Amino acid sequence: MMDNKTRKELPDVFRTAMFSELGMTGRTVLLAVLAGLYVAVAASLKYQAGGAMVCALVSGACVLLLCVTAWRVMPCKKTVLLLMLALACGAAGLAHVGMMDVAPGRMSKVITPMLEGMWPYDLLTAMAWQEGNWSGGYLLVMALVSRIENFSQMYALKLIDFACQCAVAMAVLRLALRGGAGKVASICGMLLCTLMPTALLNGGCWMEFDALFCALALWGLVGMLEGKFWGCLLVGMAGAFRLQALMLAPLMIPLYMKKRIALWHPLCGLAGYVIPQIPFLLDGQGWEAVFGRYAVQIQDFTYEGAGLTDHAAGVFGLMNIASYREFSGMGMYFAFACALIVAALLITSRVEGERVWLLSALLLCCGLPLVLPQQTARSLFMAGMLSLTLVDTREGVLTALALEVVSLCCYLAAIFNLEVLPLSVLSLLAIGAATFTAVRLVDALKEGARHEISG
């Protein structure tokens, strides 16, 4: 039996080990052990279609990358913090991997028939699949996935979604640090990015991979703020995947006027938008398929007799009766005018702080979808991710929480036909979040101007 002295020393040894700082070799060994443990747990989950080890290894690599990225900026290098960080990243990975076998109705009704229809054609023809609701970038990915034979195509799409969600999380961390947020708050924003219910539902229960365009858009924003040409290029590519990413494009005007990017950088963005959609041109669909995709979608919905909103919170969610003839054009023109107002405000302001740019980007992403016609329940996905870059303040937490509640309720209504709150209430909450963001932006500009005058 252990004597009293031994009993007292054991807890102290464990506590000392937990609060010690490991060297490079110790951290590498510990992360390798934890990564192996994660792969073992992930591979042991029930998989109906096989490919458990592939899912475990791919998701394990993403989790390890998340953990290492966060650890590099962690202000305190204690062993216990590394274990807690690895546990949080592992939980995010297992949450996504655990939904691999969820087969939504959209998979069998929409995606599987599309993939089966693409398979007999050559790759270029498949990339130009004539479906007005799909952008060129997504068709490119779907055409590549249609060539997969020995692995579940549903698993492949969900793994792409998780990998891109990790890329979104790392972009959130980078932007939060640029915006002046503390390191701990930035890491929390990164972890929340992978654990938010909308991030899980988007790919797991809806078979959408909005994380793909969101990753390109947010990393494009990082590049633009750093004055890199690839920032505009990535934003353009994100627009080729989903037009919503082009809501960040108005920031190119004030960034150029403030001499933070060169004139040829937006041209790179135009090239990034066109290149993924070249199959449309080679297929003979013309430039309208490239630049008029949104107008074509609106026209199709008009013929189908659909409403101005598809489970999306916004101005049209407050209208019981609204027709395309009166409001669709008005919504697009109003959104264009609002984007130019934000750009003009940034041009005339002397403040160039990174937080001002983040608030402006958030305002565009959460404000413009409220007035654009035929938005879906996923219209605030990028805004919700971007709001996590500003959670270092109480106002930022409230904005992120409001946007997540709105998105989650819209997701539940669209996926499960479950109405938690009426669309009118969600619309008011979304409008309030956008208005609150606009007020925060104006306050930041005023505060920056006062500091400049006093300095």
C-alpha positions as CSV (number, residue, x, y, z in Angstrom):
1,M,0.0,0.0,0.0
2,M,1.0,3.6,-0.7
3,D,2.0,5.7,2.3
4,N,0.6,9.2,2.9
5,K,3.6,10.9,1.3
6,T,3.2,9.0,-1.9
7,R,-0.5,9.8,-2.1
8,K,0.3,13.5,-1.7
9,E,3.0,13.5,-4.4
10,L,1.1,11.8,-7.2
11,P,-1.5,14.6,-7.7
12,D,1.3,17.1,-7.6
13,V,3.2,15.2,-10.3
14,F,0.1,15.1,-12.6
15,R,-0.6,18.8,-12.0
16,T,3.0,19.7,-12.8
17,A,2.9,17.7,-16.0
18,M,-0.3,19.4,-17.1
19,F,1.0,22.9,-16.4
20,S,4.4,22.3,-18.0
21,E,5.4,23.6,-21.4
22,L,6.4,20.9,-23.8
23,G,9.2,21.3,-26.3
24,M,8.8,20.7,-30.0
25,T,9.5,17.0,-29.7
26,G,7.1,16.6,-26.9
27,R,4.3,18.5,-28.7
28,T,4.9,16.5,-31.9
29,V,4.7,13.2,-30.0
30,L,1.6,14.2,-28.1
31,L,-0.2,15.4,-31.2
32,A,0.7,12.2,-33.1
33,V,-0.7,10.1,-30.3
34,L,-3.9,12.2,-30.2
35,A,-4.2,12.1,-34.0
36,G,-3.9,8.3,-33.9
37,L,-6.5,8.1,-31.2
38,Y,-8.9,10.3,-33.2
39,V,-8.4,8.2,-36.3
40,A,-9.2,5.0,-34.3
41,V,-12.3,6.5,-32.8
42,A,-13.5,8.0,-36.2
43,A,-12.9,4.7,-38.0
44,S,-14.8,2.7,-35.4
45,L,-18.0,4.7,-36.2
46,K,-20.7,2.8,-38.1
47,Y,-20.5,3.4,-41.9
48,Q,-23.1,2.0,-44.1
49,A,-21.3,2.5,-47.4
50,G,-17.8,1.6,-46.3
51,G,-14.7,3.8,-46.6
52,A,-14.4,4.3,-42.8
53,M,-10.6,4.6,-42.9
54,V,-10.7,7.2,-45.7
55,C,-13.2,9.3,-43.7
56,A,-11.1,8.9,-40.6
57,L,-7.8,9.8,-42.2
58,V,-9.1,12.8,-44.2
59,S,-11.0,14.3,-41.2
60,G,-8.1,13.5,-38.9
61,A,-5.7,15.5,-41.2
62,C,-8.2,18.4,-41.1
63,V,-8.5,18.2,-37.3
64,L,-4.7,18.1,-36.9
65,L,-4.3,21.2,-39.1
66,L,-6.9,23.0,-37.0
67,C,-5.2,22.1,-33.8
68,V,-1.7,23.1,-35.0
69,T,-3.0,26.4,-36.5
70,A,-4.7,27.4,-33.2
71,W,-1.7,26.2,-31.1
72,R,0.7,28.5,-33.0
73,V,-1.2,31.6,-31.8
74,M,-2.1,30.3,-28.3
75,P,-0.6,32.9,-25.9
76,C,0.0,30.2,-23.2
77,K,1.8,27.0,-24.1
78,K,0.7,24.8,-21.2
79,T,0.2,21.1,-21.9
80,V,-3.3,21.1,-20.5
81,L,-4.3,23.8,-23.0
82,L,-3.0,21.7,-25.8
83,L,-5.1,18.8,-24.6
84,M,-8.2,20.9,-24.3
85,L,-7.7,22.4,-27.8
86,A,-7.2,19.0,-29.3
87,L,-10.3,17.8,-27.5
88,A,-12.4,20.7,-29.0
89,C,-11.0,20.2,-32.5
90,G,-11.6,16.4,-32.2
91,A,-15.2,17.0,-31.1
92,A,-15.8,19.2,-34.1
93,G,-14.3,16.5,-36.4
94,L,-16.3,13.7,-34.9
95,A,-19.5,15.8,-35.1
96,H,-19.1,16.1,-38.8
97,V,-17.9,12.5,-39.4
98,G,-20.8,11.2,-37.3
99,M,-23.2,12.7,-39.8
100,M,-21.7,10.8,-42.8
101,D,-24.5,8.3,-43.0
102,V,-27.3,10.9,-42.8
103,A,-28.8,10.7,-46.3
104,P,-31.0,13.7,-46.9
105,G,-33.9,13.6,-49.4
106,R,-32.0,16.1,-51.5
107,M,-29.3,13.5,-52.1
108,S,-31.6,11.0,-53.7
109,K,-33.9,13.5,-55.4
110,V,-31.3,16.0,-56.8
111,I,-27.7,15.1,-56.4
112,T,-27.7,11.4,-57.2
113,P,-29.7,11.8,-60.4
114,M,-27.3,14.6,-61.5
115,L,-24.2,12.6,-60.8
116,E,-25.6,9.6,-62.6
117,G,-26.6,11.8,-65.5
118,M,-23.1,13.3,-65.7
119,W,-21.3,10.0,-65.7
120,P,-22.0,8.9,-69.4
121,Y,-20.6,12.3,-70.7
122,D,-17.1,13.5,-71.0
123,L,-15.8,15.7,-68.2
124,L,-16.1,19.0,-70.1
125,T,-19.7,18.3,-71.0
126,A,-20.5,17.3,-67.5
127,M,-19.0,20.6,-66.2
128,A,-21.4,22.5,-68.4
129,W,-24.5,20.7,-67.1
130,Q,-27.4,22.9,-68.2
131,E,-29.1,23.5,-64.8
132,G,-29.9,27.1,-64.0
133,N,-29.8,26.6,-60.3
134,W,-26.2,25.5,-60.3
135,S,-23.2,27.8,-60.7
136,G,-20.2,26.9,-62.8
137,G,-17.9,26.2,-59.9
138,Y,-20.2,23.8,-58.2
139,L,-20.8,22.0,-61.5
140,L,-17.1,21.6,-61.8
141,V,-16.9,19.9,-58.4
142,M,-19.9,17.7,-59.1
143,A,-18.5,16.6,-62.4
144,L,-15.3,15.5,-60.7
145,V,-17.2,13.7,-57.9
146,S,-19.3,11.9,-60.6
147,R,-16.1,10.1,-61.7
148,I,-15.6,8.5,-58.3
149,E,-16.4,4.8,-58.5
150,N,-15.0,2.9,-55.5
151,F,-16.0,5.3,-52.8
152,S,-19.3,6.8,-51.6
153,Q,-20.0,10.0,-53.5
154,M,-22.1,11.2,-50.6
155,Y,-19.1,10.7,-48.3
156,A,-16.9,12.5,-50.8
157,L,-19.1,15.6,-50.8
158,K,-19.4,15.7,-47.0
159,L,-15.6,15.3,-46.7
160,I,-15.2,18.2,-49.1
161,D,-17.6,20.2,-47.0
162,F,-15.7,19.5,-43.7
163,A,-12.3,20.3,-45.3
164,C,-13.6,23.6,-46.5
165,Q,-15.3,24.3,-43.2
166,C,-11.8,23.9,-41.6
167,A,-10.4,26.4,-44.1
168,V,-13.2,28.8,-43.2
169,A,-12.3,28.4,-39.5
170,M,-8.6,29.2,-40.2
171,A,-9.7,32.3,-42.2
172,V,-11.9,33.4,-39.3
173,L,-8.8,33.1,-37.0
174,R,-6.7,35.1,-39.4
175,L,-9.3,37.8,-39.8
176,A,-10.0,38.1,-36.1
177,L,-6.3,38.6,-35.3
178,R,-6.1,41.2,-38.1
179,G,-9.1,42.9,-36.6
180,G,-7.4,43.3,-33.2
181,A,-9.2,40.6,-31.4
182,G,-7.3,38.8,-28.6
183,K,-5.7,35.5,-29.3
184,V,-8.1,33.5,-27.1
185,A,-11.1,35.2,-28.5
186,S,-9.8,34.5,-32.1
187,I,-9.3,30.8,-31.3
188,C,-12.8,30.6,-29.8
189,G,-14.2,32.1,-33.0
190,M,-12.3,29.5,-35.0
191,L,-13.7,26.6,-32.9
192,L,-17.2,28.0,-33.0
193,C,-17.0,28.1,-36.8
194,T,-16.7,24.3,-37.0
195,L,-19.2,23.6,-34.2
196,M,-22.1,25.9,-35.1
197,P,-25.3,24.0,-35.8
198,T,-25.7,25.6,-39.3
199,A,-22.2,24.4,-40.2
200,L,-23.2,20.8,-39.3
201,L,-26.6,21.0,-40.9
202,N,-25.4,22.6,-44.1
203,G,-23.4,19.6,-45.3
204,G,-24.6,16.8,-43.0
205,C,-28.4,17.2,-43.4
206,W,-28.8,19.2,-46.6
207,M,-26.0,18.1,-48.8
208,E,-25.0,21.6,-49.5
209,F,-21.3,22.6,-49.4
210,D,-21.5,26.4,-48.9
211,A,-18.3,26.1,-46.9
212,L,-16.5,25.8,-50.3
213,F,-17.4,29.3,-51.6
214,C,-17.2,30.7,-48.0
215,A,-13.6,29.5,-47.6
216,L,-12.6,31.1,-50.9
217,A,-14.4,34.3,-50.1
218,L,-13.0,34.7,-46.6
219,W,-9.5,33.9,-47.6
220,G,-10.0,36.3,-50.5
221,L,-10.9,38.9,-47.9
222,V,-7.7,38.1,-46.1
223,G,-5.7,38.6,-49.3
224,M,-7.4,41.9,-50.1
225,L,-6.7,43.3,-46.7
226,E,-3.1,42.3,-47.0
227,G,-2.9,43.8,-50.5
228,K,-2.3,40.5,-52.3
229,F,-3.6,40.0,-55.9
230,W,-4.8,36.5,-55.0
231,G,-7.3,38.0,-52.6
232,C,-9.4,39.4,-55.5
233,L,-8.7,36.2,-57.4
234,L,-10.2,34.1,-54.7
235,V,-13.2,36.3,-54.3
236,G,-13.9,36.0,-58.0
237,M,-13.6,32.3,-57.8
238,A,-15.9,32.2,-54.9
239,G,-18.4,34.1,-57.0
240,A,-18.2,31.4,-59.6
241,F,-19.3,28.9,-57.0
242,R,-22.0,31.1,-55.5
243,L,-22.9,34.6,-56.5
244,Q,-23.4,35.5,-52.8
245,A,-19.6,35.7,-52.5
246,L,-19.6,38.8,-54.8
247,M,-21.1,40.8,-51.9
248,L,-17.5,41.3,-50.9
249,A,-16.6,42.7,-54.3
250,P,-17.7,46.3,-53.5
251,L,-14.8,46.5,-51.0
252,M,-12.4,46.4,-53.9
253,I,-13.4,50.0,-54.8
254,P,-12.4,51.6,-51.5
255,L,-9.4,49.3,-51.1
256,Y,-8.1,50.5,-54.5
257,M,-8.8,54.2,-53.6
258,K,-7.0,53.7,-50.3
259,K,-4.0,52.3,-52.3
260,R,-4.2,48.9,-50.6
261,I,-4.6,47.0,-53.8
262,A,-3.5,47.7,-57.4
263,L,-5.8,48.4,-60.3
264,W,-5.1,45.0,-61.9
265,H,-6.1,43.1,-58.8
266,P,-9.9,43.4,-59.6
267,L,-9.0,42.1,-63.1
268,C,-7.6,39.0,-61.4
269,G,-11.0,38.7,-59.6
270,L,-12.8,38.9,-63.0
271,A,-10.5,36.2,-64.3
272,G,-11.2,34.1,-61.2
273,Y,-14.9,34.4,-61.9
274,V,-14.7,33.5,-65.5
275,I,-12.2,30.6,-65.6
276,P,-14.3,28.1,-63.6
277,Q,-17.2,28.8,-65.9
278,I,-15.3,28.4,-69.2
279,P,-17.1,25.0,-69.8
280,F,-20.3,27.0,-70.3
281,L,-18.7,29.0,-73.1
282,L,-17.2,25.9,-74.7
283,D,-20.6,24.2,-74.5
284,G,-22.1,27.1,-76.5
285,Q,-24.2,28.5,-73.7
286,G,-22.9,32.0,-74.2
287,W,-21.9,34.8,-71.9
288,E,-25.4,35.0,-70.4
289,A,-24.7,31.7,-68.6
290,V,-21.6,33.3,-67.1
291,F,-22.7,36.8,-66.2
292,G,-26.5,36.5,-66.2
293,R,-26.9,33.4,-64.0
294,Y,-28.8,35.2,-61.3
295,A,-31.2,36.8,-63.8
296,V,-31.8,33.4,-65.4
297,Q,-32.6,32.0,-62.0
298,I,-35.0,34.8,-61.2
299,Q,-36.7,34.3,-64.5
300,D,-37.1,30.6,-64.0
301,F,-38.6,31.2,-60.5
302,T,-41.0,33.7,-62.1
303,Y,-42.3,31.1,-64.5
304,E,-42.6,28.6,-61.7
305,G,-44.7,31.0,-59.7
306,A,-42.4,30.9,-56.7
307,G,-42.3,33.5,-54.0
308,L,-39.8,36.2,-53.6
309,T,-38.2,34.3,-50.7
310,D,-37.4,30.7,-50.2
311,H,-37.3,30.3,-46.4
312,A,-35.0,33.3,-46.2
313,A,-35.4,36.1,-43.6
314,G,-35.5,39.6,-45.1
315,V,-37.7,42.4,-46.3
316,F,-39.7,40.0,-48.5
317,G,-40.3,37.8,-45.5
318,L,-42.5,40.6,-44.1
319,M,-44.7,40.6,-47.1
320,N,-47.7,38.3,-47.4
321,I,-48.2,39.0,-51.0
322,A,-45.5,40.2,-53.3
323,S,-44.9,39.6,-57.0
324,Y,-41.7,39.6,-59.1
325,R,-42.9,42.3,-61.4
326,E,-43.0,44.9,-58.7
327,F,-40.2,43.8,-56.3
328,S,-37.5,41.7,-58.0
329,G,-35.9,44.4,-60.0
330,M,-36.4,46.9,-57.1
331,G,-34.6,44.6,-54.7
332,M,-31.6,44.1,-57.0
333,Y,-31.3,47.9,-57.7
334,F,-31.6,48.7,-54.0
335,A,-29.0,46.2,-53.0
336,F,-26.6,47.7,-55.7
337,A,-27.3,51.2,-54.3
338,C,-26.6,50.1,-50.7
339,A,-23.3,48.4,-51.7
340,L,-22.2,51.7,-53.4
341,I,-23.2,53.7,-50.3
342,V,-21.0,51.5,-48.1
343,A,-18.1,51.8,-50.6
344,A,-18.5,55.6,-50.7
345,L,-18.6,55.8,-46.9
346,L,-15.3,53.9,-46.8
347,I,-13.7,56.1,-49.5
348,T,-14.6,59.4,-47.8
349,S,-13.5,58.2,-44.4
350,R,-9.9,58.6,-43.3
351,V,-10.0,55.6,-41.0
352,E,-8.3,52.5,-42.3
353,G,-8.4,50.2,-39.3
354,E,-8.9,46.5,-40.0
355,R,-11.9,46.4,-37.7
356,V,-13.7,48.9,-40.0
357,W,-13.1,46.7,-43.0
358,L,-14.4,43.7,-41.2
359,L,-17.5,45.5,-40.1
360,S,-18.1,46.8,-43.6
361,A,-17.7,43.2,-45.0
362,L,-20.1,41.9,-42.4
363,L,-22.6,44.6,-43.2
364,L,-22.5,43.8,-46.9
365,C,-22.9,40.0,-46.2
366,C,-25.8,40.3,-43.7
367,G,-27.5,43.4,-45.2
368,L,-27.7,42.7,-48.9
369,P,-29.4,39.3,-48.7
370,L,-32.2,41.0,-46.9
371,V,-33.3,43.0,-50.0
372,L,-32.3,40.6,-52.8
373,P,-35.1,38.5,-54.2
374,Q,-35.3,34.7,-54.2
375,Q,-32.8,34.2,-51.4
376,T,-32.6,30.8,-49.7
377,A,-32.3,29.7,-46.0
378,R,-28.6,29.7,-46.6
379,S,-28.3,33.3,-47.5
380,L,-26.8,34.3,-44.2
381,F,-24.3,31.5,-44.0
382,M,-21.2,33.6,-44.9
383,A,-22.4,36.4,-42.7
384,G,-22.6,34.0,-39.8
385,M,-19.1,32.8,-40.4
386,L,-17.8,36.4,-40.8
387,S,-19.5,37.5,-37.6
388,L,-17.2,35.2,-35.6
389,T,-14.3,37.4,-36.4
390,L,-15.7,40.0,-34.1
391,V,-16.8,38.0,-31.1
392,D,-14.2,39.7,-28.8
393,T,-16.8,42.3,-27.8
394,R,-20.3,42.0,-26.3
395,E,-21.8,43.6,-29.4
396,G,-20.0,41.1,-31.6
397,V,-21.3,38.1,-29.6
398,L,-24.9,39.5,-29.8
399,T,-24.6,39.9,-33.6
400,A,-23.2,36.5,-34.1
401,L,-25.8,34.9,-31.9
402,A,-28.7,36.7,-33.7
403,L,-27.4,35.7,-37.1
404,E,-27.0,32.1,-36.0
405,V,-30.5,31.9,-34.5
406,V,-32.0,33.3,-37.7
407,S,-30.0,30.9,-39.9
408,L,-30.8,27.9,-37.7
409,C,-34.5,28.5,-37.7
410,C,-34.5,29.0,-41.5
411,Y,-32.6,25.8,-41.9
412,L,-35.0,23.9,-39.7
413,A,-37.9,25.2,-41.7
414,A,-36.3,24.4,-45.1
415,I,-34.9,21.0,-44.2
416,F,-37.4,19.5,-41.7
417,N,-40.4,21.8,-42.3
418,L,-40.2,22.7,-38.7
419,E,-41.2,26.3,-37.9
420,V,-39.6,27.4,-34.7
421,L,-40.4,31.1,-35.2
422,P,-42.5,32.8,-37.9
423,L,-40.6,34.1,-40.9
424,S,-41.8,37.6,-40.1
425,V,-40.1,37.4,-36.6
426,L,-36.9,36.1,-38.1
427,S,-36.9,38.8,-40.8
428,L,-37.2,41.5,-38.1
429,L,-34.3,39.9,-36.1
430,A,-32.1,39.7,-39.3
431,I,-32.9,43.3,-40.1
432,G,-32.1,44.3,-36.6
433,A,-28.7,42.5,-36.8
434,A,-27.9,44.3,-40.0
435,T,-29.0,47.7,-38.6
436,F,-26.9,47.1,-35.4
437,T,-23.9,46.2,-37.6
438,A,-24.4,49.5,-39.5
439,V,-24.5,51.5,-36.3
440,R,-21.3,49.7,-35.1
441,L,-19.6,50.6,-38.3
442,V,-20.6,54.3,-38.0
443,D,-19.4,54.4,-34.4
444,A,-16.1,52.8,-35.4
445,L,-15.6,55.5,-38.1
446,K,-16.5,58.3,-35.7
447,E,-14.2,56.9,-33.0
448,G,-11.3,56.5,-35.5
449,A,-11.9,60.1,-36.8
450,R,-11.7,61.5,-33.2
451,H,-8.5,59.6,-32.5
452,E,-7.0,61.0,-35.7
453,I,-8.0,64.5,-34.9
454,S,-6.7,64.3,-31.3
455,G,-3.5,62.7,-32.5
